[in-house]
Amino acid sequence: MSQYLVAVMDGSKARFFTLNPGELDINEAGPDLMEQDSLHNAEKGMPGQDLWANTKTGRNQGRSGQAHSYDDHRSNHMAEFERRFAQAIMSRVLDLSQTQAVRHLVLVAEPQILGIIRQVMPSSLPQPLTVHEVAKDLCRMSGKELHTYLADRSLLPAFKRAGV
């Protein structure tokens, strides 16, 4: 049972950490931010030829050799891929928050990704769950670095060293 769930995400992956600041012995170090799960957005890393039939956008060649440009709506498709990935992230967040009895949810992502997450977040979250947002891309940080960063901003309890 963890009181804190931290979801760190960018456009291609999401990592989920839990922190249990329960009763620690005075000689014991902790609490530690532990990675529980991760998700990957398969469409984000795919090369163009795997996603589209034509890798060049906006080109159509007529018989006379003149090109006619057009909009093939790839940006709409990419936005849909991001929305689906955000839905998968929120689904995993809700599953972890129920199984771990989470009280505090910290969402860490770029502002654009946070906007998409807000759109897919259910309007009624579990009652004791408070949500904090950090609009910064910290997905490449280790668990220890992330814990220090969030503790400095008073979003997580600080890590204490053994015997201190």
Long-range contacts (C-beta under 8 A, 24 or more apart in sequence): 1-100, 1-101, 2-100, 2-101, 2-102, 3-101, 3-102, 3-103, 3-104, 4-102, 4-103, 4-104, 4-106, 4-156, 5-93, 5-96, 5-97, 5-100, 5-102, 5-104, 5-105, 5-106, 6-33, 6-105, 6-106, 6-108, 6-146, 6-150, 6-156, 7-89, 7-93, 7-105, 7-106, 7-107, 7-108, 7-109, 8-108, 8-109, 8-138, 8-139, 8-141, 8-146, 9-89, 9-107, 9-108, 9-109, 9-113, 9-117, 9-139, 10-109, 10-110, 10-113, 10-137, 10-139, 11-41, 11-44, 11-82, 11-85, 11-110, 11-113, 12-40, 12-41, 12-44, 12-45, 13-38, 13-39, 13-40, 13-41, 13-139, 14-38, 14-39, 14-85, 14-89, 14-92, 14-139, 15-139, 16-92, 16-93, 16-96, 17-143, 17-146, 18-96, 18-100, 18-102, 19-147, 19-156, 19-157, 21-157, 24-160, 26-163, 27-162, 27-163, 28-162, 29-159, 29-160, 29-161, 29-162, 30-159, 30-160, 31-157, 31-159, 32-143, 32-147, 32-159, 33-143, 33-144, 33-146, 33-147, 33-156, 34-143, 35-143, 36-96, 36-100, 37-92, 37-96, 39-85, 39-88, 39-89, 39-92, 41-81, 41-82, 41-85, 43-78, 43-81, 43-85, 44-81, 44-85, 51-77, 82-113, 82-116, 83-116, 83-119, 83-120, 86-113, 86-116, 86-117, 86-119, 86-120, 87-120, 89-117, 90-117, 90-120, 90-121, 90-122, 94-122, 94-125, 94-126, 97-126, 97-129, 98-126, 102-129, 103-128, 103-129, 103-130, 104-129, 104-130, 104-132, 104-155, 105-129, 105-130, 105-131, 105-132, 106-131, 106-132, 106-133, 106-134, 106-150, 106-155, 106-156, 107-131, 107-132, 107-133, 107-134, 108-133, 108-134, 108-136, 108-138, 108-139, 108-146, 108-150, 109-134, 109-135, 109-136, 109-137, 109-139, 110-135, 110-136, 110-137, 111-135
